[in-house]
Amino acid sequence: MSSLRLLRAFRALRTPQNTKTMSSHFFFPSPSPRHLGLPLSRFYSRGSGGGYGTHSQATSNMTVLYTLMGTNIAIFSYAMYLKVQATQGFSRPFTNFMRKMTLNLTEFRNGAYQTIVTSMFTHADIGHVLSNMVTVYFLGSFLAQAPVITPGRYLIIALGSGISGSVGYLYNRYLQTTKNTGMPDNKSGLGFSGAVMGISTVAACLAPQTRVAIWGIIPMPLWALVTGYAVYDGYYINNADSRIAHAGHLGGLAFGLLYYFARLRGVRY
């Protein structure tokens, strides 16, 4: 859940709750394999000594990353199929899909608990899924090289951050809607950006001085990029007119920080 934009197609269909669905976008890092400005040996060694991670572990981490990306792309493809069906007059399948797969506070309180997980794998426009997948590929590939990151830890970081982002989003919607007005929530969140934020946060904690280039143009250290997003999200978190799920970002960031300090800080490479 990064930058949230209203989905025109879903807004036009209108669910019975008149729910507005929002999507999310993250930043684009440099597309170069050297976008992090760090030698590969910084995170693992091809040698057998020194306590460094192995190439096979990094490969296994990449398998986890590809599986997560593949799940996102498969669900997006199915959503696009249903979206086309909706434009041809068969709107109910797409409406039901969005209700079951996106995160809405009212639906969640009515028993749609699975959406706290399914929403993180759901995208409904091409720009949304591309921005999240490009970002998670580059920063996720970088994190996969860390010797302290095993496949199990990688999966925990990704799923934990995504779920934490969903919890943050739900709580913020509660504060903005039902707590103050008692009215049903009319917005839904979706996207992998909570997980992307958690992955980026752990990477920034492990290698804070690593250089990134946003859109391949603007260079900065990774810690500054993540900090900048945190400040931006914190500033706009209660802006009712914002189309960005700021609380979802902060939830993912919080899990990344918590996991780093609880499980990774001080671990020798």
N, C-alpha and C positions, 0 to 999 in steps of 0.2 A: 504494500500500500504506500506508494510514494505520491506523486502528484495526481490528484483526483479530478477527472473530468466527467461530466454527465454523459452518459451513453445515449445518443440521440435515438437510436433504434428502440432501445428498451423504454425510454421515456415516452416514445410514441405509442408503444404497445400498452402501457399502463397496467400494472398489476392491480388486483382488487384493492390493495392498500395504497395505491397511487405512489408506489415506491420509486424514488429516484436512485439509480445505481451509479456509483462512481468508480472510476478506474484509476490506476496509479502508474506513474512513470518515475524512473530514477535517472541519475546522471549517466552520460556516456563517457567512459574512460577512453584513453587513446587506444586505437586498435592494434598498435604495435606490440609484439611479444615483449618488447623491452619497455613497455609503458610504465612499469614500476621502477625502472632505473636500478635494478638490483641484480647482481650476478646470481645465477641459479645455485651456485655453491653456498650462498648465504643461508639457504633453507635446507638443503640436503647435499650430502656428499656421495659421489659414486664409489668412494673408497669404503673399506670395511671398518674403519676405526673412528674414534672421536665421538661416539655417541650420537651421530647424525642419523636422520631417517633414511630409509632405503628408497631406491627408485620404485620398487614394487609397491611400497606403501603409498607413494604419491600416485601411482597408477590406480590403485584401489580407491583412493580418494577421488580421483577423476571419474571413476565409474559411478560413484555416488552422485557426483555433480551432474554427469550426463543423465543419470536416472531421474533426478529431480527436474532437469530441464526438459527431458522427454515427456514426463508426466504433465508439465505445464503446456507443452506444445500439443500433446494429444487432446487434452481437455479443451484447449483453445480451438482446435480444429473441429471438434464436435460442436462447440458453441457456435462456430461459424456456419456449420451445416444447419443447425436449428434456426439460426438467424435468417438464412436464405429461405428456409421453409416458412418462416414468419412473414417475410415480404411477399410470399405467394398466397397468403391467406390462412396459413396454419400456425397461428400464433401461440396456441396453448402449450405445445412442447417447450418452446423457448422461454415462455413465461414461467413455467414450472421449473425448468432448469435453473433460471436465474434465482428463483425463490429458494431452491434447495442448495444452491452452490455458492451464493453470495451471503455476506454477513449483515444481517439486519437485527437490531436490538429487539424489536417486537417479535419477530419470528423466532429469535433465539430463546426468548423468555417463554414462548409458546411450545418449546420442545425441539426446535431445530438446532440441537447442540452440535451436530456434525459440521455445521457451517463454520465453526471456529477453526476447522482444519481445511475443509473443502474450498473455502474462500481464498486461501493463500495460493491455490493452484489454478484459480479461475481468472481468465482475461476475456475481454469481449471486444477488443479492437486491435488492429495489427500494430499500431504504434506503441500501444501499451505493452504487449507481449514482447515485442522486439527490444524495447528499451530495457526491460527487466532482464531478458535473457542475455543481451549483449553485456550488460553490467555484471551479472552474476557469473558469466563465463570468464571474463578477464580477472576480476577480483577473486572469484571462487577458484580459478586455476592457480592463482598466486598462493592462496591459503592452502591449497592441496599439497604444496611443496614443503610446508612446515613439518619438521620432524616430530613435533609434539602433537600433530593432528593425525589421529588414526581415523579409519573409515567410520567407526562408531562415534567418535567425537565430532566428526564432520556432520554426520546426520543429526546428532543432537543439537549442534549449533544452528543448522538450517531449520529444522522443524521447531525447535524450542523458540527461536527468534520469531518465526512466523506465527506461532501460537501466541506468544507474548504480545506481538503486534496486534493480533486479533483482540486479545483481552484489553489492551490499551485503547483500541478503537471503540469497543463496546462501552467501556467505562466513560470515555469522553462523550459518546452519544447519550449515555444516561444523564450525564451532567448537563448536556445542552438541551435535552428534550424532556423525557418523562419526569425527571426530578423536579423540574421547574414548571412544567405545563401539564403533565399527566397525559399528554397526547401521544398516540402511537408514532413511532419513528418512521419517517418517510424517505430515509436514505439507506443505501447499502454499500458496503465496502468490499473490494476484491483486489487481488494482486499479490505478487510474490515479494513486494518491496520490503515488508517487515523482515523476511528472511535475508534479503539482500543487505539490509542495514545491519543485521546481526553479524553476517559474514564479514562485511566491511569493517565493522567495529573490532572484531577479533583480529583481523589482519592488521588493522592500525595499531592495536595494542602490541602485537608481536613485532612489527617492523614500522614504527611510527614515522621514520624519516624517509621511507620509500616514496619516490616521486611518482605522481600520477599526472596525466594531462587530460583535463576535461575537454571533451569533444576533440581531443588530439591537439588542442591549442593552448589552453591555460594550465601551466605547470604549478604544482603545489605539493607539499608533503601530504601523505595519506592522513596523518593525524589532523591536519588543518581542514581537509575535506570533510572528514566525519564530524569534527567539531563544528564546522560551519553549518552543516545540515542540522545538527542538534540545536544550535542557537536559532536557526531559522524556524525549525519546527516548534521550538519552545515559545518563540515570539508570537506565532500565529495559531497556536493550538486552540484557542477559544474564539477564533474568528469565525463567526457563523456563516459568513459569505465565502469562505475559502473552499476550494474544490480539492484540497489536499488533505489526506488522512494523516495529519501531523502526529496525532497520538499513536497511530499505528507504527510510524517510524520510530518514535521514542520508545515504544514497547519493544521493538526489535533491538534497538540500541541498548536498552537496559538489560536485556537477556545476554547480549554479547559481552557487555561489561561484567555482569555477574558471573558468567561462565569463565571468563578469562581470569578474574581475581580468585574465583573459587577452585578452579581446576588447572589453570595453565601458568599463572604467575609463579615465577621462581623455579619452574621445571627446567632442568638443564637440557640443552640441545645435545 
